Amino acid sequence: MTSARRGDVIISGSESVRWFTVPGDGPRPRRGFCPTCGSCLFWDAPERATIGITAGTLDQPTGLRTAGHVYVSQASDYEALVDDGLPHQAGAAETDAALPPD
């Protein structure tokens, strides 16, 4: 998963994504799915300045780089946690904090 500022994301055609809002009260996040295959493409939480994008859906070259490892406390016994000098977090990353200023 990667993220981009909401204003930097352009989705061409409303038929390109099917949005589902997570049930509940108050501002609720939504997920965007491919209407053809059902793959999850986006995670859009209203309290964040960014929208999450499934990195595997992007055409190459992506220009992406790994910034850290998240949910390492939930890694299974078959997952090797590499010591590559990047931060390891037990849970979710705060993606908005890593954004450069506008």
C-alpha positions as CSV (number, residue, x, y, z in Angstrom):
1,M,0.0,0.0,0.0
2,T,1.2,3.5,-0.8
3,S,-0.5,6.9,-0.5
4,A,-0.8,10.2,-2.2
5,R,-2.4,13.5,-1.3
6,R,-6.1,13.3,-2.2
7,G,-5.8,16.3,-4.5
8,D,-3.0,14.6,-6.5
9,V,-5.1,11.5,-7.3
10,I,-7.0,11.6,-10.6
11,I,-9.5,8.8,-11.4
12,S,-10.6,8.9,-15.0
13,G,-14.2,8.0,-15.3
14,S,-16.7,7.2,-12.6
15,E,-17.1,3.7,-14.0
16,S,-13.4,3.0,-13.1
17,V,-14.0,2.5,-9.4
18,R,-16.9,1.3,-7.3
19,W,-16.9,3.0,-3.9
20,F,-18.2,1.4,-0.7
21,T,-18.4,3.4,2.6
22,V,-17.6,1.5,5.8
23,P,-20.8,1.4,7.9
24,G,-21.1,3.4,11.2
25,D,-21.7,6.9,12.6
26,G,-19.8,10.0,11.8
27,P,-17.3,10.5,9.0
28,R,-16.6,7.0,7.6
29,P,-13.7,5.7,5.5
30,R,-14.5,4.2,2.1
31,R,-12.9,1.6,-0.1
32,G,-12.6,1.8,-3.9
33,F,-12.8,-1.5,-5.8
34,C,-12.3,-2.4,-9.5
35,P,-15.8,-3.0,-10.9
36,T,-14.4,-5.7,-13.2
37,C,-12.3,-8.0,-11.0
38,G,-13.3,-6.8,-7.5
39,S,-9.7,-5.9,-6.4
40,C,-9.3,-3.3,-3.7
41,L,-7.7,-0.2,-5.2
42,F,-8.1,2.6,-2.7
43,W,-8.7,3.3,1.0
44,D,-10.0,6.8,1.7
45,A,-10.3,7.9,5.3
46,P,-11.8,11.4,5.6
47,E,-9.5,12.5,8.5
48,R,-6.4,11.9,6.5
49,A,-4.8,14.2,3.9
50,T,-3.9,11.2,1.8
51,I,-5.7,8.4,0.0
52,G,-4.3,4.9,0.2
53,I,-3.5,3.2,-3.1
54,T,-2.8,-0.5,-3.6
55,A,0.8,-0.2,-5.0
56,G,0.4,-3.4,-7.1
57,T,-2.2,-1.7,-9.3
58,L,0.2,1.0,-10.5
59,D,2.0,0.8,-13.9
60,Q,5.8,0.8,-13.8
61,P,7.9,2.8,-13.3
62,T,6.2,3.7,-10.1
63,G,8.9,5.7,-8.5
64,L,7.9,4.2,-5.1
65,R,10.3,3.3,-2.4
66,T,9.8,1.4,0.8
67,A,9.7,3.8,3.8
68,G,9.2,1.2,6.6
69,H,7.5,-2.0,7.7
70,V,4.1,-1.9,9.5
71,Y,2.2,-4.5,11.5
72,V,5.4,-6.4,12.3
73,S,3.8,-7.6,15.6
74,Q,1.3,-9.6,13.5
75,A,3.9,-11.2,11.2
76,S,3.5,-15.0,10.8
77,D,6.2,-17.5,11.5
78,Y,7.0,-17.9,7.8
79,E,7.6,-14.1,7.3
80,A,11.2,-13.1,7.8
81,L,11.5,-9.6,9.2
82,V,14.5,-8.0,7.3
83,D,16.9,-5.7,9.0
84,D,17.2,-3.2,6.2
85,G,17.6,-0.1,8.3
86,L,14.0,1.0,7.8
87,P,11.7,1.5,10.8
88,H,9.5,-1.4,12.0
89,Q,6.2,-0.5,13.6
90,A,4.0,-2.9,15.6
91,G,0.8,-1.5,14.0
92,A,-0.3,1.0,11.4
93,A,1.9,3.8,10.0
94,E,0.8,7.5,10.2
95,T,1.2,8.1,6.5
96,D,0.3,11.8,6.6
97,A,3.3,12.6,8.9
98,A,5.7,11.4,6.2
99,L,4.4,13.9,3.5
100,P,6.6,16.8,2.5
101,P,5.0,20.2,2.7
102,D,3.0,21.5,-0.2
